Amino acid sequence: MKNKKQALIIISFLSILFILSGCVKNDTLVETSDKEIIRVGHNQSQNHPTHLGMLAFEEYIESQLDNKYDVQLYPSELLGTQTNMVQLAQTGAIEIVVASNSILETFDEQYEIFNLPYLFESKEAYHAVMNDPEIVDPIFKSTKKSGFETVAWLDAGIRNFYTVDRPIETPDDLSGLKIRVQQSPTNVMMMKLFKGSATPMGFGDVYTAIQSGVIDGAENNELALTENGHGDVVNYYSYTQHQMIPDEVIVNNKFLENLSAKEREIFNKGFKILEDTQHNTWADSVKKAKERAEKEMGVAFNYPDTKPFRERVEPLHEKFLEDNPSLQPIYDNIIKKSEELETGGAQ
Ligand code: GCU
């Protein structure tokens, strides 16, 4: 059944690629035919920091390894939803995919740690943890058994609730609301603790689901309001600040294994350029998105006390540690780092 589903996904993917390649001008096809194509799939718009980072990656790789590779970027779910794209990265049908950490927890439970609500005390703690190879490397490599590994992490800001009918001021305001969440067990459990009705679906379906009243709202960073137009169909954005979930850049194992040592070095530099460009453009993009959503889309922003929200979902931390006792040291390390940064200690 699973194999049948995977085969169907691959067939649809190949048809999409066929159609897309038909759109490319003939001269471009001739020019690139002798190059090895590297397909990069993501679900963001072309103004998003992730796409800007990918453009810098493309430019670097093509300038350093010219004539060998043609990096082709497929934004906006052109190659399918994130879940589909991860399956395609497993088989090698796509070489590189940007996937939310949320959906990777079904491949290895270690990823679950970054999906826990209120894990990080601050943006600084979030960045310090994600930039610490001692913490992230074992997690990033844990999916090698599934055909891919994470080579870079991208900022996806802070997740907050946004709704059509009323602002979220207290956890009780979520009670009974149908809220879209990412397709991850942790997110579904989180919504249950908030007493809302979790509606998992792909990112690309959220706009229509809100517009048609299938859901009452969703949760995401501010860019979803502008880059995905969600600000046109919701009225309130409430800073519950419940999660900082990174996006992971995943690469197919065989693609990485086939690189020579020299090429691998260049790719590693390319991944770093991607990370730096994406991280450096993030804060400004969020600021502009917020201004636009407020002024042009009429979204009202509110700032509830986050303490009661945090208290509601604390049981998820306990459950995570009970289910994964071997991950207690990583968890403790993250908490320690957060506290050190808060008190201005080491780091
Ligand atoms: C963010 C994140 C994406 C993710 C999306 C979602 O935009 O960067 O990777 O797919 O949230 O909520 O699905």
Residues whose N, C-alpha, C, O or C-beta is under 5 A from the ligand:
A	BS01	GCU	A99 S100 A156 Q182 F203 E219 N220 D247
